[in-house]
Every structure is written in structure tokens, then in C-alpha cells.
Amino acid sequence: MPGKLGRTSEQRIAILRNQASALLWYGKIETTKARAKELRSYVEKIITTAVNTYDDTIESTKVVTETTGKKEREVTVTVVKDGAKKLAARRKIMSKLYDLQEIKGFNESKSAYKERTKDVAHPLIEKLFNEIAPKYAQRNDEKNCAGGYTRILSLGNRRGDAAEQVIIELV
């Protein structure tokens, strides 16, 4: 039975979604031990779903007419789309995470930022399917195991209320 963390169900779900999004985006976060234990199972289920479906894609060719000046020519373009399982998994994961946006670099111009992020609608979901899932799928194949994607490291007690602080990180 999942812990209640002293919150209503709406607040508890919001905390888990927020912390799971931050954990997947940054790789590690600092929180209390009780929240980390709840977050571990929540995030591992999300990563397992992504690992099982990240390579379900469909390639198709499409003939497009391209106009340059007054000339028209037909060009064959290869289109890669998500398969049915990956699309369902993507939608399920999007319902369990908040959509974080890419952060503009310190010395990056506004036009360079727009150019870099124009093709990515959901950066956290793309990062999960393009970086995190392949990494853990390869790890699962090498070690012949599944799961165990997070690690909890103890930091000691917090000064104000003596709550036990931990760092939860992706392995």
C-alpha cells in the first residue's frame, strides 16, 4: 500500500508528478526519505514503460512535390512515426509527468534558442524516449536484469524539523 505522505490524494499526486519530472529532467533531486521511497516506485514504472516501447517505430516513404522558383519536382521523403504501443506509452507517461520546457542558455540568443527547440514539442518526453530508455535497455541486456533505475543516498537530518534528507538519482 502506498504511503500517504500526510497529504490529500490530489496533493500527493501533484508532489509525485513534480518530483518525477524534476528527477527525469535533472537526473537527481534532494528530498525527504518518505517522499523518495514513494517516488522510486513511481519513476521506475514510468522508465519501465519507456524501456519496453522506445523502439516501436514505423518507417514509411512519402512523395512530396518541392517547388524552387518556377520548377517543381517530386522528392521521396522517409517519415519515421511512433508505433501504436509507443504512442500509447507516450500518452500514458505524459499523463503522469509535467511538461518541462527546455531552458534558454546563458549566452544564447533568442533566435538560437527558438531554432534549437522548434522541433521538440515535449522535451521531457523526448529525453525519456531518446536518452534514458535506450541507456537502461542496454543496461538491462548487459546485466540480464530489469528495474533498479534509481538510487537513494542518505544525507542526514534536516536542521529545522529533523526530517531525514536523501538524494534520489538515476543510476
Phi, psi and omega in degrees: 000129181292150178286156184264345177057020178067028184228164172286166184296323179295317179294319181297316179295321179296319178297314181295318179297316181295312182290325178294318178298315179295319180297315180290329181283312186265341179095333175201151178219161177252132182204186177276163184295318181296316179294322180295321180294322177289320182294325182304308182292324180298312183288321182295327176292321178295314181294321178298318177299317180292319180296321182288339187234004188295334184261014179274090180232157179238125177258134177219155178255148185220136178265123183237139175270128183246131180250129174232107184069241179259356183265143175238139176216154180265132182236136177268125182242137176267127182247131178250122181239161175288142173284177184296317181293318180293321179296317178296318179295319179299316179293322178296316180293322179296333178283343182258354181232157171275151182271101178276146180255152178298141182265137179288135180294162184298310181258016182275134179284162181296321179291323178293322177296315179296321179295320181290327186252010186292328184269352185254112181276321182230089187299321181294318179293320177297318178297319180297314183279331184264333183245306188288311183298314178297324179298314181284332175295318177295319178298319179296321179292319181292316183269355181055048179214174175219152179086187181070044184271349183236159179225139178246123179245129183280140179248345185110188184271147177285146186291320186289310185236008177062026175284141182285121181267142177220163169250126174251130184221158174281136182284000000 
